Amino acid sequence: MASGTALEAALAAAEEQAAAALRTVAGMSRELKKARAAAAGGQMRDLRRAQEAAETLAGEAARAVSTLRREFTFDEQGHLASGDYTNELLGLAAEAGVTIVEEDDRLLCYPSVVRVLAGDAAIEVDKARDRRIRPSVVLRTLAARQARPARFKPEPFLVSLLAAYELVVAQGGRTYDATVALTDVWSVLTLLPGQGREYTRQEFARDLYLLDQSGVSEVKGRTMSLPASTLTKKTTKVLSTVTMDGRQKLYSGISFS
């Protein structure tokens, strides 16, 4: 099966083939139980009949398993690496009414940030690796996360924002309440090598939205504000996330007064 073939359909077919094989195995198990009971009671005719039926079903089960292995040749790594998997997931999400937005190499589905790990045939949802990549299963997982309250503590995040903001202001020689680019604040928060990969712009934008929604804005006698941006989405200084109701939300600047 080519990598361009939909993974959902391929897995559905494999699931049905496995179910059919299981039904055959269950029938064989029943015949073996009959054979055991017949042998225990000395019912010779019933014993031979059950043995024959079990042998026939064992052959059918072996052929079913062989067919299952032979026909499932899906190239999942190629499917994930090519972008076909992402397109399939986005298409199924649209049909199911679940909003997912592709942002660079991440998929945003409030409140989750998803990364496709092609080489490992897995996905990463909010840093947790998951090998269950069947699109319908992924959508159910994301929908379940949407139904739960987001795990987010606004106060510690706000403290970190203020510390990074003050460093950006000091470096630029600006007034203490100046509006600065949020991307500059993110750069300060991810100064250590590799931190930009550990805490991405998409995750930062998601956390800004969660902070925005929490209503918490006071820290150490300062009041945070997130001024509306007139910049376009194409500007690298703009951060993007997805809201609770599936809309795109842009953030650009921050100030503390």
Buried (B, 14 or more C-beta within 10 A) or exposed (E): BEBEBBBBEBBEBBEEBBEBBEBBBEBBEBBBEBBEEBBEEEBEEBBEBBBEBBEBBBEBBEEBBEEBEEEBEBBBBBBBBBEBBBEBBBBBBEEBEBBBBBBEEBBBBBBBBBBBBBEEBBBBBBEEEBEEBBBBEBBBBBBEBBEEEBEBEBEEBBEBBBBBBBBBBEEEEEEEEBBBBBBBBBBBBBEEEEEBEEBBBBBBBBBBBBBBBBEBBEBEEBEBEBEEBEBEEEEEEBBBBBBBEBEEBBBBBBBBE
